[in-house]
Amino acid sequence: MRHDTSDFRERNTTAAKAKSDLLAKFKLGTDPNNPTVIRRRAERRAIVEARAVRMAQREAARIAREKEAAEQAALQAKKAAEQAALEAERAAKIERDKAEAEARTRREKAEHLALLVAADKSIRDAKIAARKGGKKGRREALTRLTELEKQRL
């Protein structure tokens, strides 16, 4: 059991007074001419404006970073393209040099083979002349034959 000395009427008036005080405080907070409300609104407006300025600065910094990154990427792409062009040019030069070397080797082999065939023919002709010619012709053919064989080696 509770031992309360106040009666119902006192409690009721106290509660009504608290409600009316709370209502007055609320009305005071919504009054547009109240200096505290004006001060709070100004503070909030300053906070919102500062936040907007910071967001704009961050956005500008982000755009600047993205622009710089794009420029760097473009520069790197340009360098890569130049490098690739140089590599392609080097590879083409190497291929040309290789093809020229192969052609030169084939040409030298063909010339060497032609010389061998000509030397073989000369030796064969000298042998035939040595067999068929007279004593003087055989002697000349043999000397020519020995010279041709020396050249062949």
URNOR-V367164 format. One record per pair of residues at least 12 apart in sequence whose C-alpha atoms are under 8 Angstrom apart, sorted by the first residue. I is the first residue (numbers start at 1). J is the second residue. D is the distance in whole Angstrom. If there is no record, write none. Layout:
# URNOR-V367164
[[I/J/D] [I/J/D]]
This chain:
# URNOR-V367164
[[116/152/7] [119/148/7] [119/152/7] [122/145/8] [122/148/7] [123/145/6] [123/148/7] [123/149/7] [126/141/5] [126/142/7] [126/144/7] [126/145/6] [127/141/7] [127/142/7] [127/145/7] [129/141/6] [130/142/6]]
